[in-house]
Amino acid sequence: MTEPFFIINPNANTGRIGKNLEYYLGIIKNHFGSFEYRVTQFPRHEVEIAKKAIEQGYKYIVAVGGDGTETNIGDIPVSYTHL
């Protein structure tokens, strides 16, 4: 799939991402047009979400959160992505 898939940690930036989620989704839509997203619900949930997105064929995964969110997604083994 060519549209980006966003993984959003609502607890990032001291919870401001979650409190202003609709605002951020509007910004993303203005810049990217069509996109899919999921919001994390528990620690390391971003890994599970990213793996499912990869299995569904998404090529572009975008992490919206803090260092942990990005690092956890980035640490998914390349072998998992079937590259």
PyMOL Python script that loads the backbone (N, CA, C, O; Angstrom):
from pymol import cmd

cmd.read_pdbstr("""\
ATOM      1  N   MET A   1       0.845  -1.173   0.000  1.00  0.00           N
ATOM      2  CA  MET A   1       0.000   0.000   0.000  1.00  0.00           C
ATOM      3  C   MET A   1       0.889   1.234   0.000  1.00  0.00           C
ATOM      4  O   MET A   1       1.935   1.266   0.648  1.00  0.00           O
ATOM      5  N   THR A   2       0.460   2.234  -0.729  1.00  0.00           N
ATOM      6  CA  THR A   2       1.310   3.411  -0.861  1.00  0.00           C
ATOM      7  C   THR A   2       0.996   4.507   0.149  1.00  0.00           C
ATOM      8  O   THR A   2       1.836   5.374   0.391  1.00  0.00           O
ATOM      9  N   GLU A   3      -0.194   4.488   0.744  1.00  0.00           N
ATOM     10  CA  GLU A   3      -0.472   5.522   1.736  1.00  0.00           C
ATOM     11  C   GLU A   3       0.241   5.183   3.043  1.00  0.00           C
ATOM     12  O   GLU A   3       0.463   4.010   3.345  1.00  0.00           O
ATOM     13  N   PRO A   4       0.599   6.203   3.816  1.00  0.00           N
ATOM     14  CA  PRO A   4       1.311   5.944   5.064  1.00  0.00           C
ATOM     15  C   PRO A   4       0.376   5.402   6.145  1.00  0.00           C
ATOM     16  O   PRO A   4      -0.827   5.660   6.140  1.00  0.00           O
ATOM     17  N   PHE A   5       0.961   4.652   7.060  1.00  0.00           N
ATOM     18  CA  PHE A   5       0.247   4.121   8.218  1.00  0.00           C
ATOM     19  C   PHE A   5       0.869   4.768   9.454  1.00  0.00           C
ATOM     20  O   PHE A   5       2.068   4.624   9.693  1.00  0.00           O
ATOM     21  N   PHE A   6       0.069   5.471  10.229  1.00  0.00           N
ATOM     22  CA  PHE A   6       0.557   6.189  11.402  1.00  0.00           C
ATOM     23  C   PHE A   6       0.241   5.407  12.669  1.00  0.00           C
ATOM     24  O   PHE A   6      -0.865   4.898  12.845  1.00  0.00           O
ATOM     25  N   ILE A   7       1.220   5.324  13.533  1.00  0.00           N
ATOM     26  CA  ILE A   7       1.036   4.728  14.858  1.00  0.00           C
ATOM     27  C   ILE A   7       1.220   5.863  15.850  1.00  0.00           C
ATOM     28  O   ILE A   7       2.285   6.476  15.925  1.00  0.00           O
ATOM     29  N   ILE A   8       0.166   6.133  16.611  1.00  0.00           N
ATOM     30  CA  ILE A   8       0.146   7.313  17.469  1.00  0.00           C
ATOM     31  C   ILE A   8       0.119   6.906  18.936  1.00  0.00           C
ATOM     32  O   ILE A   8      -0.745   6.141  19.366  1.00  0.00           O
ATOM     33  N   ASN A   9       1.070   7.424  19.691  1.00  0.00           N
ATOM     34  CA  ASN A   9       1.112   7.203  21.132  1.00  0.00           C
ATOM     35  C   ASN A   9       0.435   8.406  21.794  1.00  0.00           C
ATOM     36  O   ASN A   9       1.010   9.494  21.827  1.00  0.00           O
ATOM     37  N   PRO A  10      -0.785   8.221  22.323  1.00  0.00           N
ATOM     38  CA  PRO A  10      -1.519   9.347  22.895  1.00  0.00           C
ATOM     39  C   PRO A  10      -0.891   9.886  24.184  1.00  0.00           C
ATOM     40  O   PRO A  10      -1.214  10.994  24.612  1.00  0.00           O
ATOM     41  N   ASN A  11      -0.010   9.122  24.793  1.00  0.00           N
ATOM     42  CA  ASN A  11       0.630   9.554  26.034  1.00  0.00           C
ATOM     43  C   ASN A  11       1.873  10.402  25.798  1.00  0.00           C
ATOM     44  O   ASN A  11       2.448  10.946  26.741  1.00  0.00           O
ATOM     45  N   ALA A  12       2.287  10.513  24.537  1.00  0.00           N
ATOM     46  CA  ALA A  12       3.487  11.284  24.222  1.00  0.00           C
ATOM     47  C   ALA A  12       3.265  12.764  24.537  1.00  0.00           C
ATOM     48  O   ALA A  12       2.139  13.263  24.557  1.00  0.00           O
ATOM     49  N   ASN A  13       4.370  13.431  24.779  1.00  0.00           N
ATOM     50  CA  ASN A  13       4.348  14.863  25.100  1.00  0.00           C
ATOM     51  C   ASN A  13       3.427  15.127  26.289  1.00  0.00           C
ATOM     52  O   ASN A  13       2.577  16.016  26.257  1.00  0.00           O
ATOM     53  N   THR A  14       3.622  14.329  27.339  1.00  0.00           N
ATOM     54  CA  THR A  14       2.852  14.439  28.578  1.00  0.00           C
ATOM     55  C   THR A  14       1.349  14.357  28.334  1.00  0.00           C
ATOM     56  O   THR A  14       0.572  15.057  28.984  1.00  0.00           O
ATOM     57  N   GLY A  15       0.941  13.507  27.401  1.00  0.00           N
ATOM     58  CA  GLY A  15      -0.466  13.287  27.117  1.00  0.00           C
ATOM     59  C   GLY A  15      -1.084  14.298  26.167  1.00  0.00           C
ATOM     60  O   GLY A  15      -2.269  14.200  25.850  1.00  0.00           O
ATOM     61  N   ARG A  16      -0.309  15.261  25.711  1.00  0.00           N
ATOM     62  CA  ARG A  16      -0.860  16.287  24.819  1.00  0.00           C
ATOM     63  C   ARG A  16      -1.275  15.724  23.456  1.00  0.00           C
ATOM     64  O   ARG A  16      -2.208  16.224  22.829  1.00  0.00           O
ATOM     65  N   ILE A  17      -0.575  14.680  23.007  1.00  0.00           N
ATOM     66  CA  ILE A  17      -0.944  14.086  21.716  1.00  0.00           C
ATOM     67  C   ILE A  17      -2.373  13.533  21.801  1.00  0.00           C
ATOM     68  O   ILE A  17      -3.194  13.793  20.921  1.00  0.00           O
ATOM     69  N   GLY A  18      -2.661  12.787  22.838  1.00  0.00           N
ATOM     70  CA  GLY A  18      -4.004  12.223  22.995  1.00  0.00           C
ATOM     71  C   GLY A  18      -5.070  13.278  23.202  1.00  0.00           C
ATOM     72  O   GLY A  18      -6.164  13.171  22.647  1.00  0.00           O
ATOM     73  N   LYS A  19      -4.765  14.300  23.996  1.00  0.00           N
ATOM     74  CA  LYS A  19      -5.734  15.367  24.270  1.00  0.00           C
ATOM     75  C   LYS A  19      -6.055  16.172  23.017  1.00  0.00           C
ATOM     76  O   LYS A  19      -7.148  16.727  22.899  1.00  0.00           O
ATOM     77  N   ASN A  20      -5.123  16.238  22.092  1.00  0.00           N
ATOM     78  CA  ASN A  20      -5.295  17.029  20.868  1.00  0.00           C
ATOM     79  C   ASN A  20      -5.278  16.145  19.619  1.00  0.00           C
ATOM     80  O   ASN A  20      -4.871  16.593  18.547  1.00  0.00           O
ATOM     81  N   LEU A  21      -5.713  14.910  19.755  1.00  0.00           N
ATOM     82  CA  LEU A  21      -5.616  13.941  18.664  1.00  0.00           C
ATOM     83  C   LEU A  21      -6.309  14.433  17.394  1.00  0.00           C
ATOM     84  O   LEU A  21      -5.743  14.310  16.308  1.00  0.00           O
ATOM     85  N   GLU A  22      -7.496  14.974  17.500  1.00  0.00           N
ATOM     86  CA  GLU A  22      -8.220  15.435  16.305  1.00  0.00           C
ATOM     87  C   GLU A  22      -7.443  16.536  15.586  1.00  0.00           C
ATOM     88  O   GLU A  22      -7.436  16.587  14.357  1.00  0.00           O
ATOM     89  N   TYR A  23      -6.804  17.399  16.328  1.00  0.00           N
ATOM     90  CA  TYR A  23      -5.981  18.458  15.741  1.00  0.00           C
ATOM     91  C   TYR A  23      -4.835  17.849  14.937  1.00  0.00           C
ATOM     92  O   TYR A  23      -4.596  18.238  13.794  1.00  0.00           O
ATOM     93  N   TYR A  24      -4.128  16.893  15.539  1.00  0.00           N
ATOM     94  CA  TYR A  24      -2.990  16.257  14.855  1.00  0.00           C
ATOM     95  C   TYR A  24      -3.448  15.446  13.642  1.00  0.00           C
ATOM     96  O   TYR A  24      -2.770  15.432  12.615  1.00  0.00           O
ATOM     97  N   LEU A  25      -4.581  14.779  13.753  1.00  0.00           N
ATOM     98  CA  LEU A  25      -5.102  14.024  12.607  1.00  0.00           C
ATOM     99  C   LEU A  25      -5.431  14.970  11.450  1.00  0.00           C
ATOM    100  O   LEU A  25      -5.241  14.618  10.286  1.00  0.00           O
ATOM    101  N   GLY A  26      -5.916  16.153  11.765  1.00  0.00           N
ATOM    102  CA  GLY A  26      -6.192  17.145  10.734  1.00  0.00           C
ATOM    103  C   GLY A  26      -4.926  17.593  10.026  1.00  0.00           C
ATOM    104  O   GLY A  26      -4.915  17.744   8.805  1.00  0.00           O
ATOM    105  N   ILE A  27      -3.868  17.806  10.780  1.00  0.00           N
ATOM    106  CA  ILE A  27      -2.582  18.195  10.187  1.00  0.00           C
ATOM    107  C   ILE A  27      -2.072  17.084   9.274  1.00  0.00           C
ATOM    108  O   ILE A  27      -1.624  17.344   8.158  1.00  0.00           O
ATOM    109  N   ILE A  28      -2.144  15.844   9.759  1.00  0.00           N
ATOM    110  CA  ILE A  28      -1.683  14.708   8.947  1.00  0.00           C
ATOM    111  C   ILE A  28      -2.487  14.632   7.652  1.00  0.00           C
ATOM    112  O   ILE A  28      -1.914  14.455   6.577  1.00  0.00           O
ATOM    113  N   LYS A  29      -3.804  14.763   7.747  1.00  0.00           N
ATOM    114  CA  LYS A  29      -4.653  14.697   6.550  1.00  0.00           C
ATOM    115  C   LYS A  29      -4.301  15.806   5.564  1.00  0.00           C
ATOM    116  O   LYS A  29      -4.269  15.571   4.356  1.00  0.00           O
ATOM    117  N   ASN A  30      -4.037  17.010   6.064  1.00  0.00           N
ATOM    118  CA  ASN A  30      -3.674  18.123   5.183  1.00  0.00           C
ATOM    119  C   ASN A  30      -2.379  17.852   4.429  1.00  0.00           C
ATOM    120  O   ASN A  30      -2.227  18.276   3.283  1.00  0.00           O
ATOM    121  N   HIS A  31      -1.457  17.157   5.055  1.00  0.00           N
ATOM    122  CA  HIS A  31      -0.152  16.913   4.440  1.00  0.00           C
ATOM    123  C   HIS A  31      -0.104  15.630   3.607  1.00  0.00           C
ATOM    124  O   HIS A  31       0.599  15.576   2.598  1.00  0.00           O
ATOM    125  N   PHE A  32      -0.837  14.611   4.018  1.00  0.00           N
ATOM    126  CA  PHE A  32      -0.720  13.302   3.372  1.00  0.00           C
ATOM    127  C   PHE A  32      -1.970  12.856   2.623  1.00  0.00           C
ATOM    128  O   PHE A  32      -1.911  11.905   1.844  1.00  0.00           O
ATOM    129  N   GLY A  33      -3.085  13.517   2.841  1.00  0.00           N
ATOM    130  CA  GLY A  33      -4.321  13.059   2.215  1.00  0.00           C
ATOM    131  C   GLY A  33      -4.780  11.771   2.872  1.00  0.00           C
ATOM    132  O   GLY A  33      -5.005  11.734   4.081  1.00  0.00           O
ATOM    133  N   SER A  34      -4.918  10.727   2.092  1.00  0.00           N
ATOM    134  CA  SER A  34      -5.385   9.439   2.596  1.00  0.00           C
ATOM    135  C   SER A  34      -4.332   8.769   3.470  1.00  0.00           C
ATOM    136  O   SER A  34      -3.160   8.700   3.099  1.00  0.00           O
ATOM    137  N   PHE A  35      -4.750   8.279   4.623  1.00  0.00           N
ATOM    138  CA  PHE A  35      -3.843   7.561   5.516  1.00  0.00           C
ATOM    139  C   PHE A  35      -4.656   6.709   6.481  1.00  0.00           C
ATOM    140  O   PHE A  35      -5.849   6.935   6.682  1.00  0.00           O
ATOM    141  N   GLU A  36      -4.000   5.746   7.059  1.00  0.00           N
ATOM    142  CA  GLU A  36      -4.586   4.913   8.113  1.00  0.00           C
ATOM    143  C   GLU A  36      -3.792   5.160   9.386  1.00  0.00           C
ATOM    144  O   GLU A  36      -2.632   5.570   9.337  1.00  0.00           O
ATOM    145  N   TYR A  37      -4.426   4.908  10.522  1.00  0.00           N
ATOM    146  CA  TYR A  37      -3.706   5.070  11.787  1.00  0.00           C
ATOM    147  C   TYR A  37      -4.312   4.176  12.868  1.00  0.00           C
ATOM    148  O   TYR A  37      -5.457   3.735  12.776  1.00  0.00           O
ATOM    149  N   ARG A  38      -3.521   3.935  13.865  1.00  0.00           N
ATOM    150  CA  ARG A  38      -3.966   3.262  15.085  1.00  0.00           C
ATOM    151  C   ARG A  38      -3.326   3.987  16.266  1.00  0.00           C
ATOM    152  O   ARG A  38      -2.231   4.540  16.163  1.00  0.00           O
ATOM    153  N   VAL A  39      -4.035   3.969  17.379  1.00  0.00           N
ATOM    154  CA  VAL A  39      -3.560   4.606  18.605  1.00  0.00           C
ATOM    155  C   VAL A  39      -3.146   3.507  19.574  1.00  0.00           C
ATOM    156  O   VAL A  39      -3.882   2.543  19.783  1.00  0.00           O
ATOM    157  N   THR A  40      -1.965   3.657  20.165  1.00  0.00           N
ATOM    158  CA  THR A  40      -1.497   2.660  21.124  1.00  0.00           C
ATOM    159  C   THR A  40      -2.354   2.714  22.387  1.00  0.00           C
ATOM    160  O   THR A  40      -2.884   3.762  22.757  1.00  0.00           O
ATOM    161  N   GLN A  41      -2.475   1.554  23.039  1.00  0.00           N
ATOM    162  CA  GLN A  41      -3.308   1.465  24.231  1.00  0.00           C
ATOM    163  C   GLN A  41      -2.547   0.986  25.464  1.00  0.00           C
ATOM    164  O   GLN A  41      -3.048   1.082  26.585  1.00  0.00           O
ATOM    165  N   PHE A  42      -1.344   0.473  25.254  1.00  0.00           N
ATOM    166  CA  PHE A  42      -0.549  -0.014  26.375  1.00  0.00           C
ATOM    167  C   PHE A  42       0.923  -0.012  25.964  1.00  0.00           C
ATOM    168  O   PHE A  42       1.226   0.103  24.776  1.00  0.00           O
ATOM    169  N   PRO A  43       1.848  -0.139  26.931  1.00  0.00           N
ATOM    170  CA  PRO A  43       3.275  -0.115  26.598  1.00  0.00           C
ATOM    171  C   PRO A  43       3.639  -1.171  25.542  1.00  0.00           C
ATOM    172  O   PRO A  43       3.194  -2.316  25.620  1.00  0.00           O
ATOM    173  N   ARG A  44       4.432  -0.780  24.580  1.00  0.00           N
ATOM    174  CA  ARG A  44       4.946  -1.603  23.483  1.00  0.00           C
ATOM    175  C   ARG A  44       3.859  -2.058  22.507  1.00  0.00           C
ATOM    176  O   ARG A  44       4.122  -2.898  21.646  1.00  0.00           O
ATOM    177  N   HIS A  45       2.673  -1.532  22.623  1.00  0.00           N
ATOM    178  CA  HIS A  45       1.587  -1.860  21.705  1.00  0.00           C
ATOM    179  C   HIS A  45       1.966  -1.465  20.274  1.00  0.00           C
ATOM    180  O   HIS A  45       1.496  -2.070  19.311  1.00  0.00           O
ATOM    181  N   GLU A  46       2.818  -0.450  20.148  1.00  0.00           N
ATOM    182  CA  GLU A  46       3.233   0.003  18.822  1.00  0.00           C
ATOM    183  C   GLU A  46       3.913  -1.098  18.015  1.00  0.00           C
ATOM    184  O   GLU A  46       3.820  -1.111  16.787  1.00  0.00           O
ATOM    185  N   VAL A  47       4.594  -2.018  18.689  1.00  0.00           N
ATOM    186  CA  VAL A  47       5.266  -3.126  17.992  1.00  0.00           C
ATOM    187  C   VAL A  47       4.224  -4.042  17.358  1.00  0.00           C
ATOM    188  O   VAL A  47       4.348  -4.412  16.191  1.00  0.00           O
ATOM    189  N   GLU A  48       3.215  -4.402  18.112  1.00  0.00           N
ATOM    190  CA  GLU A  48       2.132  -5.256  17.603  1.00  0.00           C
ATOM    191  C   GLU A  48       1.404  -4.575  16.437  1.00  0.00           C
ATOM    192  O   GLU A  48       1.118  -5.206  15.419  1.00  0.00           O
ATOM    193  N   ILE A  49       1.110  -3.288  16.600  1.00  0.00           N
ATOM    194  CA  ILE A  49       0.418  -2.546  15.547  1.00  0.00           C
ATOM    195  C   ILE A  49       1.272  -2.492  14.286  1.00  0.00           C
ATOM    196  O   ILE A  49       0.766  -2.713  13.185  1.00  0.00           O
ATOM    197  N   ALA A  50       2.561  -2.201  14.438  1.00  0.00           N
ATOM    198  CA  ALA A  50       3.457  -2.107  13.273  1.00  0.00           C
ATOM    199  C   ALA A  50       3.562  -3.437  12.540  1.00  0.00           C
ATOM    200  O   ALA A  50       3.526  -3.472  11.310  1.00  0.00           O
ATOM    201  N   LYS A  51       3.689  -4.515  13.274  1.00  0.00           N
ATOM    202  CA  LYS A  51       3.786  -5.831  12.636  1.00  0.00           C
ATOM    203  C   LYS A  51       2.525  -6.140  11.837  1.00  0.00           C
ATOM    204  O   LYS A  51       2.613  -6.663  10.727  1.00  0.00           O
ATOM    205  N   LYS A  52       1.359  -5.825  12.386  1.00  0.00           N
ATOM    206  CA  LYS A  52       0.108  -6.070  11.662  1.00  0.00           C
ATOM    207  C   LYS A  52       0.028  -5.198  10.414  1.00  0.00           C
ATOM    208  O   LYS A  52      -0.431  -5.650   9.366  1.00  0.00           O
ATOM    209  N   ALA A  53       0.470  -3.958  10.526  1.00  0.00           N
ATOM    210  CA  ALA A  53       0.452  -3.061   9.365  1.00  0.00           C
ATOM    211  C   ALA A  53       1.372  -3.587   8.263  1.00  0.00           C
ATOM    212  O   ALA A  53       1.026  -3.531   7.083  1.00  0.00           O
ATOM    213  N   ILE A  54       2.529  -4.091   8.643  1.00  0.00           N
ATOM    214  CA  ILE A  54       3.468  -4.669   7.673  1.00  0.00           C
ATOM    215  C   ILE A  54       2.835  -5.887   7.003  1.00  0.00           C
ATOM    216  O   ILE A  54       2.920  -6.053   5.786  1.00  0.00           O
ATOM    217  N   GLU A  55       2.198  -6.737   7.816  1.00  0.00           N
ATOM    218  CA  GLU A  55       1.536  -7.923   7.264  1.00  0.00           C
ATOM    219  C   GLU A  55       0.434  -7.535   6.276  1.00  0.00           C
ATOM    220  O   GLU A  55       0.170  -8.265   5.320  1.00  0.00           O
ATOM    221  N   GLN A  56      -0.203  -6.395   6.504  1.00  0.00           N
ATOM    222  CA  GLN A  56      -1.272  -5.933   5.626  1.00  0.00           C
ATOM    223  C   GLN A  56      -0.729  -5.262   4.366  1.00  0.00           C
ATOM    224  O   GLN A  56      -1.495  -4.899   3.473  1.00  0.00           O
ATOM    225  N   GLY A  57       0.589  -5.098   4.296  1.00  0.00           N
ATOM    226  CA  GLY A  57       1.187  -4.558   3.080  1.00  0.00           C
ATOM    227  C   GLY A  57       1.586  -3.102   3.116  1.00  0.00           C
ATOM    228  O   GLY A  57       1.988  -2.549   2.093  1.00  0.00           O
ATOM    229  N   TYR A  58       1.485  -2.469   4.268  1.00  0.00           N
ATOM    230  CA  TYR A  58       1.899  -1.063   4.351  1.00  0.00           C
ATOM    231  C   TYR A  58       3.412  -0.974   4.224  1.00  0.00           C
ATOM    232  O   TYR A  58       4.150  -1.734   4.850  1.00  0.00           O
ATOM    233  N   LYS A  59       3.858  -0.032   3.402  1.00  0.00           N
ATOM    234  CA  LYS A  59       5.288   0.166   3.158  1.00  0.00           C
ATOM    235  C   LYS A  59       5.846   1.323   3.969  1.00  0.00           C
ATOM    236  O   LYS A  59       7.052   1.388   4.208  1.00  0.00           O
ATOM    237  N   TYR A  60       4.980   2.237   4.396  1.00  0.00           N
ATOM    238  CA  TYR A  60       5.419   3.443   5.100  1.00  0.00           C
ATOM    239  C   TYR A  60       4.742   3.512   6.459  1.00  0.00           C
ATOM    240  O   TYR A  60       3.540   3.759   6.556  1.00  0.00           O
ATOM    241  N   ILE A  61       5.524   3.294   7.502  1.00  0.00           N
ATOM    242  CA  ILE A  61       5.038   3.346   8.872  1.00  0.00           C
ATOM    243  C   ILE A  61       5.600   4.617   9.501  1.00  0.00           C
ATOM    244  O   ILE A  61       6.809   4.849   9.474  1.00  0.00           O
ATOM    245  N   VAL A  62       4.719   5.436  10.065  1.00  0.00           N
ATOM    246  CA  VAL A  62       5.135   6.686  10.689  1.00  0.00           C
ATOM    247  C   VAL A  62       4.785   6.641  12.172  1.00  0.00           C
ATOM    248  O   VAL A  62       3.631   6.421  12.538  1.00  0.00           O
ATOM    249  N   ALA A  63       5.783   6.849  13.016  1.00  0.00           N
ATOM    250  CA  ALA A  63       5.578   6.848  14.460  1.00  0.00           C
ATOM    251  C   ALA A  63       5.335   8.272  14.940  1.00  0.00           C
ATOM    252  O   ALA A  63       6.105   9.181  14.631  1.00  0.00           O
ATOM    253  N   VAL A  64       4.254   8.460  15.703  1.00  0.00           N
ATOM    254  CA  VAL A  64       3.965   9.746  16.314  1.00  0.00           C
ATOM    255  C   VAL A  64       3.992   9.515  17.812  1.00  0.00           C
ATOM    256  O   VAL A  64       3.055   8.962  18.388  1.00  0.00           O
ATOM    257  N   GLY A  65       5.062   9.938  18.424  1.00  0.00           N
ATOM    258  CA  GLY A  65       5.223   9.732  19.858  1.00  0.00           C
ATOM    259  C   GLY A  65       6.618  10.129  20.269  1.00  0.00           C
ATOM    260  O   GLY A  65       7.299  10.889  19.581  1.00  0.00           O
ATOM    261  N   GLY A  66       7.023   9.613  21.382  1.00  0.00           N
ATOM    262  CA  GLY A  66       8.350   9.929  21.888  1.00  0.00           C
ATOM    263  C   GLY A  66       9.410   8.962  21.391  1.00  0.00           C
ATOM    264  O   GLY A  66       9.167   8.140  20.507  1.00  0.00           O
ATOM    265  N   ASP A  67      10.581   9.082  21.977  1.00  0.00           N
ATOM    266  CA  ASP A  67      11.718   8.255  21.575  1.00  0.00           C
ATOM    267  C   ASP A  67      11.404   6.767  21.678  1.00  0.00           C
ATOM    268  O   ASP A  67      11.808   5.993  20.811  1.00  0.00           O
ATOM    269  N   GLY A  68      10.698   6.361  22.709  1.00  0.00           N
ATOM    270  CA  GLY A  68      10.392   4.943  22.891  1.00  0.00           C
ATOM    271  C   GLY A  68       9.519   4.394  21.780  1.00  0.00           C
ATOM    272  O   GLY A  68       9.749   3.284  21.300  1.00  0.00           O
ATOM    273  N   THR A  69       8.526   5.156  21.369  1.00  0.00           N
ATOM    274  CA  THR A  69       7.639   4.721  20.289  1.00  0.00           C
ATOM    275  C   THR A  69       8.437   4.480  19.020  1.00  0.00           C
ATOM    276  O   THR A  69       8.312   3.435  18.382  1.00  0.00           O
ATOM    277  N   GLU A  70       9.260   5.458  18.659  1.00  0.00           N
ATOM    278  CA  GLU A  70      10.046   5.338  17.428  1.00  0.00           C
ATOM    279  C   GLU A  70      11.073   4.223  17.517  1.00  0.00           C
ATOM    280  O   GLU A  70      11.255   3.464  16.565  1.00  0.00           O
ATOM    281  N   THR A  71      11.741   4.122  18.651  1.00  0.00           N
ATOM    282  CA  THR A  71      12.764   3.089  18.818  1.00  0.00           C
ATOM    283  C   THR A  71      12.149   1.697  18.749  1.00  0.00           C
ATOM    284  O   THR A  71      12.692   0.812  18.087  1.00  0.00           O
ATOM    285  N   ASN A  72      11.034   1.499  19.418  1.00  0.00           N
ATOM    286  CA  ASN A  72      10.398   0.178  19.426  1.00  0.00           C
ATOM    287  C   ASN A  72       9.958  -0.245  18.029  1.00  0.00           C
ATOM    288  O   ASN A  72      10.096  -1.413  17.664  1.00  0.00           O
ATOM    289  N   ILE A  73       9.437   0.679  17.254  1.00  0.00           N
ATOM    290  CA  ILE A  73       9.043   0.349  15.885  1.00  0.00           C
ATOM    291  C   ILE A  73      10.281   0.109  15.029  1.00  0.00           C
ATOM    292  O   ILE A  73      10.320  -0.827  14.231  1.00  0.00           O
ATOM    293  N   GLY A  74      11.280   0.950  15.196  1.00  0.00           N
ATOM    294  CA  GLY A  74      12.511   0.813  14.421  1.00  0.00           C
ATOM    295  C   GLY A  74      13.283  -0.454  14.727  1.00  0.00           C
ATOM    296  O   GLY A  74      14.071  -0.913  13.900  1.00  0.00           O
ATOM    297  N   ASP A  75      13.070  -1.024  15.900  1.00  0.00           N
ATOM    298  CA  ASP A  75      13.787  -2.237  16.300  1.00  0.00           C
ATOM    299  C   ASP A  75      13.153  -3.527  15.780  1.00  0.00           C
ATOM    300  O   ASP A  75      13.674  -4.613  16.032  1.00  0.00           O
ATOM    301  N   ILE A  76      12.033  -3.420  15.056  1.00  0.00           N
ATOM    302  CA  ILE A  76      11.423  -4.628  14.492  1.00  0.00           C
ATOM    303  C   ILE A  76      12.428  -5.213  13.507  1.00  0.00           C
ATOM    304  O   ILE A  76      12.901  -4.500  12.621  1.00  0.00           O
ATOM    305  N   PRO A  77      12.761  -6.488  13.639  1.00  0.00           N
ATOM    306  CA  PRO A  77      13.782  -7.082  12.758  1.00  0.00           C
ATOM    307  C   PRO A  77      13.434  -6.949  11.278  1.00  0.00           C
ATOM    308  O   PRO A  77      12.286  -7.130  10.874  1.00  0.00           O
ATOM    309  N   VAL A  78      14.435  -6.633  10.494  1.00  0.00           N
ATOM    310  CA  VAL A  78      14.242  -6.508   9.044  1.00  0.00           C
ATOM    311  C   VAL A  78      13.705  -7.806   8.476  1.00  0.00           C
ATOM    312  O   VAL A  78      12.914  -7.788   7.533  1.00  0.00           O
ATOM    313  N   SER A  79      14.124  -8.941   9.040  1.00  0.00           N
ATOM    314  CA  SER A  79      13.644 -10.223   8.543  1.00  0.00           C
ATOM    315  C   SER A  79      12.130 -10.329   8.677  1.00  0.00           C
ATOM    316  O   SER A  79      11.489 -11.031   7.895  1.00  0.00           O
ATOM    317  N   TYR A  80      11.553  -9.644   9.651  1.00  0.00           N
ATOM    318  CA  TYR A  80      10.105  -9.678   9.817  1.00  0.00           C
ATOM    319  C   TYR A  80       9.404  -8.976   8.670  1.00  0.00           C
ATOM    320  O   TYR A  80       8.307  -9.365   8.272  1.00  0.00           O
ATOM    321  N   THR A  81      10.038  -7.944   8.143  1.00  0.00           N
ATOM    322  CA  THR A  81       9.396  -7.145   7.106  1.00  0.00           C
ATOM    323  C   THR A  81       9.500  -7.810   5.733  1.00  0.00           C
ATOM    324  O   THR A  81       8.978  -7.275   4.755  1.00  0.00           O
ATOM    325  N   HIS A  82      10.158  -8.956   5.641  1.00  0.00           N
ATOM    326  CA  HIS A  82      10.270  -9.700   4.394  1.00  0.00           C
ATOM    327  C   HIS A  82      10.973  -8.930   3.298  1.00  0.00           C
ATOM    328  O   HIS A  82      10.643  -9.063   2.120  1.00  0.00           O
ATOM    329  N   LEU A  83      11.949  -8.121   3.693  1.00  0.00           N
ATOM    330  CA  LEU A  83      12.703  -7.338   2.698  1.00  0.00           C
ATOM    331  C   LEU A  83      13.839  -8.144   2.142  1.00  0.00           C
ATOM    332  O   LEU A  83      14.585  -7.657   1.293  1.00  0.00           O
TER     333      LEU A  83
END
""", "prot")
cmd.dss("prot")
cmd.show_as("cartoon", "prot")
cmd.util.cbc("prot")
cmd.orient("prot")
